[in-house]
């Protein structure tokens, strides 16, 4: 149970994006969520691959990620689901952390990771 009293606010930024590609298994995206403010943040993380031609493909989604007060940092790793034929050696990943409210989602932060 979370009890909120008063006029509270929070923001969250994405930092330290890194892609770890293993010889076997799915590639893993590592990142840090940095919370600022007086309340917890709770939301969904999505990852899209964008090719050099602009084609956008969802390669990851995790619902219900939280950074609770008093913590200000959460380190997170997520395996990506890369469709056959998609090469993560070029293009970019677009990572978005947004509020879980589907009716009116608030985007806390969005970052791009250029792929080599």
KOLGU-4560 file (N, C-alpha, C; in nm, 3 decimals, padded with zeros to 5 digits):
<recs>
<n_xx: 00.084 n_yy: -00.116 n_zz: 00.000 ca_xx: 00.000 ca_yy: 00.000 ca_zz: 00.000 c_xx: 00.089 c_yy: 00.124 c_zz: 00.000 mol: A seq: 1 type: UNK>
<n_xx: 00.056 n_yy: 00.216 n_zz: -00.085 ca_xx: 00.128 ca_yy: 00.343 ca_zz: -00.092 c_xx: 00.030 c_yy: 00.454 c_zz: -00.055 mol: A seq: 2 type: UNK>
<n_xx: 00.066 n_yy: 00.535 n_zz: 00.043 ca_xx: -00.016 ca_yy: 00.647 ca_zz: 00.086 c_xx: 00.056 c_yy: 00.774 c_zz: 00.046 mol: A seq: 3 type: UNK>
<n_xx: -00.014 n_yy: 00.860 n_zz: -00.027 ca_xx: 00.045 ca_yy: 00.987 ca_zz: -00.071 c_xx: -00.031 c_yy: 01.101 c_zz: -00.005 mol: A seq: 4 type: UNK>
<n_xx: 00.042 n_yy: 01.191 n_zz: 00.056 ca_xx: -00.018 ca_yy: 01.306 ca_zz: 00.121 c_xx: 00.052 c_yy: 01.431 c_zz: 00.069 mol: A seq: 5 type: UNK>
<n_xx: -00.026 n_yy: 01.528 n_zz: 00.029 ca_xx: 00.030 ca_yy: 01.654 ca_zz: -00.016 c_xx: 00.049 c_yy: 01.660 c_zz: -00.166 mol: A seq: 6 type: UNK>
<n_xx: 00.113 n_yy: 01.766 n_zz: -00.210 ca_xx: 00.139 ca_yy: 01.790 ca_zz: -00.351 c_xx: 00.274 c_yy: 01.728 c_zz: -00.387 mol: A seq: 7 type: UNK>
<n_xx: 00.272 n_yy: 01.607 n_zz: -00.436 ca_xx: 00.395 ca_yy: 01.534 ca_zz: -00.467 c_xx: 00.420 c_yy: 01.533 c_zz: -00.618 mol: A seq: 8 type: UNK>
<n_xx: 00.546 n_yy: 01.524 n_zz: -00.655 ca_xx: 00.580 ca_yy: 01.516 ca_zz: -00.797 c_xx: 00.703 c_yy: 01.429 c_zz: -00.813 mol: A seq: 9 type: UNK>
<n_xx: 00.722 n_yy: 01.380 n_zz: -00.934 ca_xx: 00.839 ca_yy: 01.298 ca_zz: -00.964 c_xx: 00.868 c_yy: 01.301 c_zz: -01.113 mol: A seq: 10 type: UNK>
<n_xx: 00.993 n_yy: 01.278 n_zz: -01.145 ca_xx: 01.035 ca_yy: 01.261 ca_zz: -01.284 c_xx: 01.136 c_yy: 01.147 c_zz: -01.286 mol: A seq: 11 type: UNK>
<n_xx: 01.163 n_yy: 01.099 n_zz: -01.405 ca_xx: 01.257 ca_yy: 00.986 ca_zz: -01.416 c_xx: 01.329 c_yy: 00.997 c_zz: -01.550 mol: A seq: 12 type: UNK>
<n_xx: 01.460 n_yy: 00.973 n_zz: -01.548 ca_xx: 01.538 ca_yy: 00.975 ca_zz: -01.670 c_xx: 01.606 c_yy: 00.840 c_zz: -01.690 mol: A seq: 13 type: UNK>
<n_xx: 01.635 n_yy: 00.811 n_zz: -01.815 ca_xx: 01.703 ca_yy: 00.688 ca_zz: -01.852 c_xx: 01.851 c_yy: 00.722 c_zz: -01.870 mol: A seq: 14 type: UNK>
<n_xx: 01.938 n_yy: 00.638 n_zz: -01.815 ca_xx: 02.081 ca_yy: 00.660 ca_zz: -01.830 c_xx: 02.157 c_yy: 00.531 c_zz: -01.849 mol: A seq: 15 type: UNK>
<n_xx: 02.283 n_yy: 00.544 n_zz: -01.882 ca_xx: 02.377 ca_yy: 00.432 ca_zz: -01.894 c_xx: 02.326 c_yy: 00.320 c_zz: -01.984 mol: A seq: 16 type: UNK>
<n_xx: 02.272 n_yy: 00.354 n_zz: -02.101 ca_xx: 02.225 ca_yy: 00.254 ca_zz: -02.196 c_xx: 02.342 c_yy: 00.175 c_zz: -02.253 mol: A seq: 17 type: UNK>
<n_xx: 02.327 n_yy: 00.044 n_zz: -02.254 ca_xx: 02.430 ca_yy: -00.043 ca_zz: -02.312 c_xx: 02.365 c_yy: -00.170 c_zz: -02.364 mol: A seq: 18 type: UNK>
<n_xx: 02.411 n_yy: -00.216 n_zz: -02.479 ca_xx: 02.362 ca_yy: -00.340 ca_zz: -02.536 c_xx: 02.469 c_yy: -00.446 c_zz: -02.520 mol: A seq: 19 type: UNK>
<n_xx: 02.432 n_yy: -00.557 n_zz: -02.458 ca_xx: 02.524 ca_yy: -00.668 ca_zz: -02.438 c_xx: 02.480 c_yy: -00.782 c_zz: -02.529 mol: A seq: 20 type: UNK>
<n_xx: 02.564 n_yy: -00.812 n_zz: -02.628 ca_xx: 02.532 ca_yy: -00.921 ca_zz: -02.721 c_xx: 02.616 c_yy: -01.042 c_zz: -02.686 mol: A seq: 21 type: UNK>
<n_xx: 02.550 n_yy: -01.150 n_zz: -02.656 ca_xx: 02.618 ca_yy: -01.273 ca_zz: -02.622 c_xx: 02.623 c_yy: -01.363 c_zz: -02.745 mol: A seq: 22 type: UNK>
<n_xx: 02.718 n_yy: -01.455 n_zz: -02.745 ca_xx: 02.727 ca_yy: -01.548 ca_zz: -02.858 c_xx: 02.604 c_yy: -01.637 c_zz: -02.866 mol: A seq: 23 type: UNK>
<n_xx: 02.551 n_yy: -01.674 n_zz: -02.751 ca_xx: 02.430 ca_yy: -01.756 ca_zz: -02.746 c_xx: 02.322 c_yy: -01.680 c_zz: -02.670 mol: A seq: 24 type: UNK>
<n_xx: 02.200 n_yy: -01.697 n_zz: -02.712 ca_xx: 02.089 ca_yy: -01.631 ca_zz: -02.644 c_xx: 02.059 c_yy: -01.493 c_zz: -02.698 mol: A seq: 25 type: UNK>
<n_xx: 01.959 n_yy: -01.432 n_zz: -02.639 ca_xx: 01.913 ca_yy: -01.301 ca_zz: -02.682 c_xx: 02.007 c_yy: -01.190 c_zz: -02.635 mol: A seq: 26 type: UNK>
<n_xx: 02.016 n_yy: -01.081 n_zz: -02.712 ca_xx: 02.090 ca_yy: -00.965 ca_zz: -02.664 c_xx: 02.018 c_yy: -00.906 c_zz: -02.543 mol: A seq: 27 type: UNK>
<n_xx: 02.093 n_yy: -00.841 n_zz: -02.455 ca_xx: 02.037 ca_yy: -00.785 ca_zz: -02.332 c_xx: 02.064 c_yy: -00.635 c_zz: -02.330 mol: A seq: 28 type: UNK>
<n_xx: 01.958 n_yy: -00.558 n_zz: -02.307 ca_xx: 01.972 ca_yy: -00.414 ca_zz: -02.292 c_xx: 01.984 c_yy: -00.382 c_zz: -02.143 mol: A seq: 29 type: UNK>
<n_xx: 02.087 n_yy: -00.306 n_zz: -02.108 ca_xx: 02.109 ca_yy: -00.266 ca_zz: -01.970 c_xx: 02.091 c_yy: -00.115 c_zz: -01.962 mol: A seq: 30 type: UNK>
<n_xx: 02.029 n_yy: -00.070 n_zz: -01.852 ca_xx: 02.006 ca_yy: 00.072 ca_zz: -01.834 c_xx: 01.988 c_yy: 00.104 c_zz: -01.687 mol: A seq: 31 type: UNK>
<n_xx: 01.984 n_yy: 00.233 n_zz: -01.659 ca_xx: 01.960 ca_yy: 00.281 ca_zz: -01.523 c_xx: 01.845 c_yy: 00.380 c_zz: -01.529 mol: A seq: 32 type: UNK>
<n_xx: 01.748 n_yy: 00.364 n_zz: -01.438 ca_xx: 01.641 ca_yy: 00.461 ca_zz: -01.423 c_xx: 01.676 c_yy: 00.551 c_zz: -01.305 mol: A seq: 33 type: UNK>
<n_xx: 01.677 n_yy: 00.682 n_zz: -01.328 ca_xx: 01.712 ca_yy: 00.780 ca_zz: -01.225 c_xx: 01.587 c_yy: 00.859 c_zz: -01.188 mol: A seq: 34 type: UNK>
<n_xx: 01.538 n_yy: 00.839 n_zz: -01.064 ca_xx: 01.417 ca_yy: 00.906 ca_zz: -01.018 c_xx: 01.453 c_yy: 01.033 c_zz: -00.942 mol: A seq: 35 type: UNK>
<n_xx: 01.377 n_yy: 01.139 n_zz: -00.968 ca_xx: 01.389 ca_yy: 01.263 ca_zz: -00.893 c_xx: 01.250 c_yy: 01.300 c_zz: -00.842 mol: A seq: 36 type: UNK>
<n_xx: 01.246 n_yy: 01.366 n_zz: -00.727 ca_xx: 01.118 ca_yy: 01.415 ca_zz: -00.677 c_xx: 01.078 c_yy: 01.352 c_zz: -00.546 mol: A seq: 37 type: UNK>
<n_xx: 00.950 n_yy: 01.370 n_zz: -00.513 ca_xx: 00.899 ca_yy: 01.333 ca_zz: -00.380 c_xx: 00.805 c_yy: 01.214 c_zz: -00.381 mol: A seq: 38 type: UNK>
<n_xx: 00.792 n_yy: 01.146 n_zz: -00.495 ca_xx: 00.709 ca_yy: 01.025 ca_zz: -00.498 c_xx: 00.772 c_yy: 00.920 c_zz: -00.587 mol: A seq: 39 type: UNK>
<n_xx: 00.722 n_yy: 00.799 n_zz: -00.576 ca_xx: 00.770 ca_yy: 00.687 ca_zz: -00.657 c_xx: 00.725 c_yy: 00.704 c_zz: -00.802 mol: A seq: 40 type: UNK>
<n_xx: 00.794 n_yy: 00.636 n_zz: -00.893 ca_xx: 00.750 ca_yy: 00.629 ca_zz: -01.032 c_xx: 00.722 c_yy: 00.484 c_zz: -01.068 mol: A seq: 41 type: UNK>
<n_xx: 00.624 n_yy: 00.463 n_zz: -01.154 ca_xx: 00.582 ca_yy: 00.330 ca_zz: -01.193 c_xx: 00.540 c_yy: 00.337 c_zz: -01.339 mol: A seq: 42 type: UNK>
<n_xx: 00.595 n_yy: 00.248 n_zz: -01.420 ca_xx: 00.558 ca_yy: 00.256 ca_zz: -01.561 c_xx: 00.605 c_yy: 00.138 c_zz: -01.643 mol: A seq: 43 type: UNK>
<n_xx: 00.602 n_yy: 00.159 n_zz: -01.773 ca_xx: 00.636 ca_yy: 00.055 ca_zz: -01.870 c_xx: 00.757 c_yy: 00.098 c_zz: -01.952 mol: A seq: 44 type: UNK>
<n_xx: 00.839 n_yy: 00.001 n_zz: -01.984 ca_xx: 00.958 ca_yy: 00.025 ca_zz: -02.064 c_xx: 00.940 c_yy: -00.043 c_zz: -02.198 mol: A seq: 45 type: UNK>
<n_xx: 00.958 n_yy: 00.033 n_zz: -02.308 ca_xx: 00.949 ca_yy: -00.026 ca_zz: -02.441 c_xx: 01.077 c_yy: 00.003 c_zz: -02.518 mol: A seq: 46 type: UNK>
<n_xx: 01.114 n_yy: -00.090 n_zz: -02.605 ca_xx: 01.233 ca_yy: -00.076 ca_zz: -02.686 c_xx: 01.197 c_yy: -00.106 c_zz: -02.831 mol: A seq: 47 type: UNK>
<n_xx: 01.227 n_yy: -00.010 n_zz: -02.919 ca_xx: 01.204 ca_yy: -00.028 ca_zz: -03.062 c_xx: 01.338 c_yy: -00.022 c_zz: -03.134 mol: A seq: 48 type: UNK>
<n_xx: 01.352 n_yy: -00.110 n_zz: -03.233 ca_xx: 01.467 ca_yy: -00.105 ca_zz: -03.322 c_xx: 01.425 c_yy: -00.020 c_zz: -03.442 mol: A seq: 49 type: UNK>
<n_xx: 01.510 n_yy: 00.075 n_zz: -03.481 ca_xx: 01.483 ca_yy: 00.159 ca_zz: -03.597 c_xx: 01.599 c_yy: 00.141 c_zz: -03.694 mol: A seq: 50 type: UNK>
<n_xx: 01.567 n_yy: 00.091 n_zz: -03.814 ca_xx: 01.671 ca_yy: 00.067 ca_zz: -03.914 c_xx: 01.714 c_yy: 00.200 c_zz: -03.977 mol: A seq: 51 type: UNK>
<n_xx: 01.819 n_yy: 00.196 n_zz: -04.059 ca_xx: 01.866 ca_yy: 00.316 ca_zz: -04.128 c_xx: 01.761 c_yy: 00.368 c_zz: -04.227 mol: A seq: 52 type: UNK>
<n_xx: 01.670 n_yy: 00.281 n_zz: -04.271 ca_xx: 01.565 ca_yy: 00.323 ca_zz: -04.363 c_xx: 01.442 c_yy: 00.377 c_zz: -04.290 mol: A seq: 53 type: UNK>
<n_xx: 01.442 n_yy: 00.371 n_zz: -04.155 ca_xx: 01.331 ca_yy: 00.424 ca_zz: -04.077 c_xx: 01.228 c_yy: 00.321 c_zz: -04.034 mol: A seq: 54 type: UNK>
<n_xx: 01.248 n_yy: 00.195 n_zz: -04.074 ca_xx: 01.155 ca_yy: 00.089 ca_zz: -04.033 c_xx: 01.166 c_yy: 00.070 c_zz: -03.881 mol: A seq: 55 type: UNK>
<n_xx: 01.052 n_yy: 00.066 n_zz: -03.814 ca_xx: 01.048 ca_yy: 00.057 ca_zz: -03.667 c_xx: 00.986 c_yy: -00.076 c_zz: -03.627 mol: A seq: 56 type: UNK>
<n_xx: 01.059 n_yy: -00.152 n_zz: -03.541 ca_xx: 01.013 ca_yy: -00.284 ca_zz: -03.495 c_xx: 01.028 c_yy: -00.291 c_zz: -03.344 mol: A seq: 57 type: UNK>
<n_xx: 00.921 n_yy: -00.328 n_zz: -03.274 ca_xx: 00.929 ca_yy: -00.344 ca_zz: -03.129 c_xx: 01.010 c_yy: -00.470 c_zz: -03.097 mol: A seq: 58 type: UNK>
<n_xx: 01.112 n_yy: -00.454 n_zz: -03.013 ca_xx: 01.197 ca_yy: -00.568 ca_zz: -02.976 c_xx: 01.196 c_yy: -00.594 c_zz: -02.825 mol: A seq: 59 type: UNK>
<n_xx: 01.117 n_yy: -00.515 n_zz: -02.750 ca_xx: 01.110 ca_yy: -00.539 ca_zz: -02.606 c_xx: 01.007 c_yy: -00.455 c_zz: -02.536 mol: A seq: 60 type: UNK>
<n_xx: 00.941 n_yy: -00.515 n_zz: -02.437 ca_xx: 00.845 ca_yy: -00.442 ca_zz: -02.354 c_xx: 00.838 c_yy: -00.509 c_zz: -02.218 mol: A seq: 61 type: UNK>
<n_xx: 00.848 n_yy: -00.426 n_zz: -02.115 ca_xx: 00.832 ca_yy: -00.474 ca_zz: -01.977 c_xx: 00.734 c_yy: -00.380 c_zz: -01.909 mol: A seq: 62 type: UNK>
<n_xx: 00.631 n_yy: -00.438 n_zz: -01.852 ca_xx: 00.530 ca_yy: -00.359 ca_zz: -01.781 c_xx: 00.557 c_yy: -00.361 c_zz: -01.631 mol: A seq: 63 type: UNK>
<n_xx: 00.521 n_yy: -00.254 n_zz: -01.565 ca_xx: 00.522 ca_yy: -00.250 ca_zz: -01.419 c_xx: 00.658 c_yy: -00.236 c_zz: -01.354 mol: A seq: 64 type: UNK>
<n_xx: 00.740 n_yy: -00.147 n_zz: -01.404 ca_xx: 00.870 ca_yy: -00.122 ca_zz: -01.343 c_xx: 00.854 c_yy: -00.003 c_zz: -01.248 mol: A seq: 65 type: UNK>
<n_xx: 00.907 n_yy: -00.017 n_zz: -01.128 ca_xx: 00.894 ca_yy: 00.089 ca_zz: -01.028 c_xx: 01.030 c_yy: 00.129 c_zz: -00.973 mol: A seq: 66 type: UNK>
<n_xx: 01.038 n_yy: 00.258 n_zz: -00.938 ca_xx: 01.149 ca_yy: 00.308 ca_zz: -00.859 c_xx: 01.082 c_yy: 00.375 c_zz: -00.739 mol: A seq: 67 type: UNK>
<n_xx: 01.081 n_yy: 00.303 n_zz: -00.627 ca_xx: 01.012 ca_yy: 00.350 ca_zz: -00.508 c_xx: 01.099 c_yy: 00.442 c_zz: -00.424 mol: A seq: 68 type: UNK>
<n_xx: 01.035 n_yy: 00.540 n_zz: -00.360 ca_xx: 01.106 ca_yy: 00.624 ca_zz: -00.265 c_xx: 01.144 c_yy: 00.537 c_zz: -00.146 mol: A seq: 69 type: UNK>
<n_xx: 01.255 n_yy: 00.557 n_zz: -00.085 ca_xx: 01.350 ca_yy: 00.666 ca_zz: -00.101 c_xx: 01.457 c_yy: 00.638 c_zz: -00.207 mol: A seq: 70 type: UNK>
<n_xx: 01.448 n_yy: 00.527 n_zz: -00.280 ca_xx: 01.550 ca_yy: 00.495 ca_zz: -00.383 c_xx: 01.544 c_yy: 00.597 c_zz: -00.496 mol: A seq: 71 type: UNK>
<n_xx: 01.660 n_yy: 00.632 n_zz: -00.546 ca_xx: 01.666 ca_yy: 00.726 ca_zz: -00.659 c_xx: 01.718 c_yy: 00.660 c_zz: -00.786 mol: A seq: 72 type: UNK>
<n_xx: 01.766 n_yy: 00.537 n_zz: -00.774 ca_xx: 01.826 ca_yy: 00.467 ca_zz: -00.889 c_xx: 01.776 c_yy: 00.324 c_zz: -00.894 mol: A seq: 73 type: UNK>
<n_xx: 01.749 n_yy: 00.276 n_zz: -01.016 ca_xx: 01.720 ca_yy: 00.134 ca_zz: -01.036 c_xx: 01.793 c_yy: 00.087 c_zz: -01.159 mol: A seq: 74 type: UNK>
<n_xx: 01.879 n_yy: -00.012 n_zz: -01.140 ca_xx: 01.951 ca_yy: -00.073 ca_zz: -01.252 c_xx: 01.861 c_yy: -00.184 c_zz: -01.307 mol: A seq: 75 type: UNK>
<n_xx: 01.854 n_yy: -00.191 n_zz: -01.440 ca_xx: 01.760 ca_yy: -00.284 ca_zz: -01.501 c_xx: 01.822 c_yy: -00.347 c_zz: -01.624 mol: A seq: 76 type: UNK>
<n_xx: 01.797 n_yy: -00.475 n_zz: -01.643 ca_xx: 01.841 ca_yy: -00.549 ca_zz: -01.762 c_xx: 01.720 c_yy: -00.620 c_zz: -01.821 mol: A seq: 77 type: UNK>
<n_xx: 01.712 n_yy: -00.617 n_zz: -01.954 ca_xx: 01.601 ca_yy: -00.687 ca_zz: -02.019 c_xx: 01.649 c_yy: -00.754 c_zz: -02.147 mol: A seq: 78 type: UNK>
<n_xx: 01.611 n_yy: -00.882 n_zz: -02.165 ca_xx: 01.644 ca_yy: -00.948 ca_zz: -02.291 c_xx: 01.556 c_yy: -00.892 c_zz: -02.403 mol: A seq: 79 type: UNK>
<n_xx: 01.613 n_yy: -00.879 n_zz: -02.520 ca_xx: 01.539 ca_yy: -00.829 ca_zz: -02.636 c_xx: 01.496 c_yy: -00.945 c_zz: -02.724 mol: A seq: 80 type: UNK>
<n_xx: 01.380 n_yy: -00.932 n_zz: -02.785 ca_xx: 01.329 ca_yy: -01.031 ca_zz: -02.878 c_xx: 01.349 c_yy: -00.977 c_zz: -03.019 mol: A seq: 81 type: UNK>
<n_xx: 01.452 n_yy: -01.025 n_zz: -03.084 ca_xx: 01.489 ca_yy: -00.973 ca_zz: -03.216 c_xx: 01.437 c_yy: -01.069 c_zz: -03.323 mol: A seq: 82 type: UNK>
<n_xx: 01.348 n_yy: -01.021 n_zz: -03.410 ca_xx: 01.296 ca_yy: -01.108 ca_zz: -03.517 c_xx: 01.407 c_yy: -01.154 c_zz: -03.611 mol: A seq: 83 type: UNK>
<n_xx: 01.386 n_yy: -01.268 n_zz: -03.671 ca_xx: 01.483 ca_yy: -01.321 ca_zz: -03.766 c_xx: 01.499 c_yy: -01.222 c_zz: -03.882 mol: A seq: 84 type: UNK>
<n_xx: 01.621 n_yy: -01.202 n_zz: -03.921 ca_xx: 01.649 ca_yy: -01.110 ca_zz: -04.031 c_xx: 01.683 c_yy: -00.969 c_zz: -03.986 mol: A seq: 85 type: UNK>
<n_xx: 01.662 n_yy: -00.938 n_zz: -03.858 ca_xx: 01.695 ca_yy: -00.806 ca_zz: -03.806 c_xx: 01.836 c_yy: -00.811 c_zz: -03.748 mol: A seq: 86 type: UNK>
<n_xx: 01.920 n_yy: -00.718 n_zz: -03.791 ca_xx: 02.059 ca_yy: -00.715 ca_zz: -03.750 c_xx: 02.082 c_yy: -00.595 c_zz: -03.659 mol: A seq: 87 type: UNK>
<n_xx: 02.121 n_yy: -00.620 n_zz: -03.535 ca_xx: 02.144 ca_yy: -00.511 ca_zz: -03.440 c_xx: 02.285 c_yy: -00.453 c_zz: -03.452 mol: A seq: 88 type: UNK>
<n_xx: 02.349 n_yy: -00.472 n_zz: -03.565 ca_xx: 02.481 ca_yy: -00.414 ca_zz: -03.588 c_xx: 02.472 c_yy: -00.280 c_zz: -03.660 mol: A seq: 89 type: UNK>
<n_xx: 02.351 n_yy: -00.232 n_zz: -03.688 ca_xx: 02.333 ca_yy: -00.100 ca_zz: -03.747 c_xx: 02.197 c_yy: -00.047 c_zz: -03.705 mol: A seq: 90 type: UNK>
<n_xx: 02.172 n_yy: 00.080 n_zz: -03.730 ca_xx: 02.047 ca_yy: 00.142 ca_zz: -03.688 c_xx: 02.057 c_yy: 00.194 c_zz: -03.546 mol: A seq: 91 type: UNK>
<n_xx: 01.944 n_yy: 00.195 n_zz: -03.477 ca_xx: 01.943 ca_yy: 00.243 ca_zz: -03.339 c_xx: 01.830 c_yy: 00.178 c_zz: -03.261 mol: A seq: 92 type: UNK>
<n_xx: 01.843 n_yy: 00.183 n_zz: -03.129 ca_xx: 01.736 ca_yy: 00.141 ca_zz: -03.039 c_xx: 01.676 c_yy: 00.265 c_zz: -02.977 mol: A seq: 93 type: UNK>
<n_xx: 01.543 n_yy: 00.272 n_zz: -02.972 ca_xx: 01.472 ca_yy: 00.381 ca_zz: -02.907 c_xx: 01.408 c_yy: 00.323 c_zz: -02.781 mol: A seq: 94 type: UNK>
<n_xx: 01.451 n_yy: 00.374 n_zz: -02.665 ca_xx: 01.407 ca_yy: 00.323 ca_zz: -02.536 c_xx: 01.318 c_yy: 00.428 c_zz: -02.472 mol: A seq: 95 type: UNK>
<n_xx: 01.197 n_yy: 00.386 n_zz: -02.429 ca_xx: 01.101 ca_yy: 00.480 ca_zz: -02.371 c_xx: 01.048 c_yy: 00.425 c_zz: -02.239 mol: A seq: 96 type: UNK>
<n_xx: 01.049 n_yy: 00.510 n_zz: -02.136 ca_xx: 00.988 ca_yy: 00.477 ca_zz: -02.007 c_xx: 00.870 c_yy: 00.570 c_zz: -01.988 mol: A seq: 97 type: UNK>
<n_xx: 00.750 n_yy: 00.511 n_zz: -01.976 ca_xx: 00.628 ca_yy: 00.591 ca_zz: -01.965 c_xx: 00.540 c_yy: 00.541 c_zz: -01.853 mol: A seq: 98 type: UNK>
<n_xx: 00.456 n_yy: 00.630 n_zz: -01.803 ca_xx: 00.359 ca_yy: 00.599 ca_zz: -01.699 c_xx: 00.270 c_yy: 00.486 c_zz: -01.747 mol: A seq: 99 type: UNK>
<n_xx: 00.226 n_yy: 00.402 n_zz: -01.656 ca_xx: 00.144 ca_yy: 00.286 ca_zz: -01.692 c_xx: -00.002 c_yy: 00.322 c_zz: -01.721 mol: A seq: 100 type: UNK>
<n_xx: -00.039 n_yy: 00.448 n_zz: -01.708 ca_xx: -00.176 ca_yy: 00.491 ca_zz: -01.735 c_xx: -00.201 c_yy: 00.487 c_zz: -01.886 mol: A seq: 101 type: UNK>
<n_xx: -00.277 n_yy: 00.388 n_zz: -01.930 ca_xx: -00.299 ca_yy: 00.370 ca_zz: -02.074 c_xx: -00.390 c_yy: 00.476 c_zz: -02.134 mol: A seq: 102 type: UNK>
<n_xx: -00.480 n_yy: 00.535 n_zz: -02.053 ca_xx: -00.571 ca_yy: 00.636 ca_zz: -02.104 c_xx: -00.496 c_yy: 00.764 c_zz: -02.143 mol: A seq: 103 type: UNK>
<n_xx: -00.398 n_yy: 00.804 n_zz: -02.061 ca_xx: -00.321 ca_yy: 00.925 ca_zz: -02.088 c_xx: -00.178 c_yy: 00.904 c_zz: -02.039 mol: A seq: 104 type: UNK>
<n_xx: -00.099 n_yy: 00.825 n_zz: -02.114 ca_xx: 00.036 ca_yy: 00.795 ca_zz: -02.068 c_xx: 00.128 c_yy: 00.916 c_zz: -02.071 mol: A seq: 105 type: UNK>
<n_xx: 00.205 n_yy: 00.931 n_zz: -01.966 ca_xx: 00.306 ca_yy: 01.036 ca_zz: -01.956 c_xx: 00.440 c_yy: 00.972 c_zz: -01.988 mol: A seq: 106 type: UNK>
<n_xx: 00.514 n_yy: 01.027 n_zz: -02.081 ca_xx: 00.647 ca_yy: 00.975 ca_zz: -02.113 c_xx: 00.745 c_yy: 01.040 c_zz: -02.017 mol: A seq: 107 type: UNK>
<n_xx: 00.804 n_yy: 00.957 n_zz: -01.930 ca_xx: 00.905 ca_yy: 01.009 ca_zz: -01.837 c_xx: 01.032 c_yy: 01.046 c_zz: -01.913 mol: A seq: 108 type: UNK>
<n_xx: 01.077 n_yy: 00.955 n_zz: -02.001 ca_xx: 01.199 ca_yy: 00.982 ca_zz: -02.076 c_xx: 01.207 c_yy: 00.889 c_zz: -02.197 mol: A seq: 109 type: UNK>
<n_xx: 01.282 n_yy: 00.934 n_zz: -02.298 ca_xx: 01.308 ca_yy: 00.854 ca_zz: -02.417 c_xx: 01.451 c_yy: 00.881 c_zz: -02.458 mol: A seq: 110 type: UNK>
<n_xx: 01.525 n_yy: 00.773 n_zz: -02.482 ca_xx: 01.666 ca_yy: 00.785 ca_zz: -02.523 c_xx: 01.689 c_yy: 00.696 c_zz: -02.644 mol: A seq: 111 type: UNK>
<n_xx: 01.792 n_yy: 00.732 n_zz: -02.721 ca_xx: 01.832 ca_yy: 00.652 ca_zz: -02.837 c_xx: 01.972 c_yy: 00.597 c_zz: -02.814 mol: A seq: 112 type: UNK>
<n_xx: 01.991 n_yy: 00.474 n_zz: -02.856 ca_xx: 02.121 ca_yy: 00.410 ca_zz: -02.851 c_xx: 02.161 c_yy: 00.376 c_zz: -02.993 mol: A seq: 113 type: UNK>
<n_xx: 02.260 n_yy: 00.447 n_zz: -03.047 ca_xx: 02.309 ca_yy: 00.420 ca_zz: -03.182 c_xx: 02.383 c_yy: 00.287 c_zz: -03.181 mol: A seq: 114 type: UNK>
<n_xx: 02.353 n_yy: 00.203 n_zz: -03.279 ca_xx: 02.417 ca_yy: 00.073 ca_zz: -03.288 c_xx: 02.537 c_yy: 00.084 c_zz: -03.382 mol: A seq: 115 type: UNK>
<n_xx: 02.644 n_yy: 00.013 n_zz: -03.348 ca_xx: 02.767 ca_yy: 00.024 ca_zz: -03.428 c_xx: 02.749 c_yy: -00.017 c_zz: -03.573 mol: A seq: 116 type: UNK>
</recs>
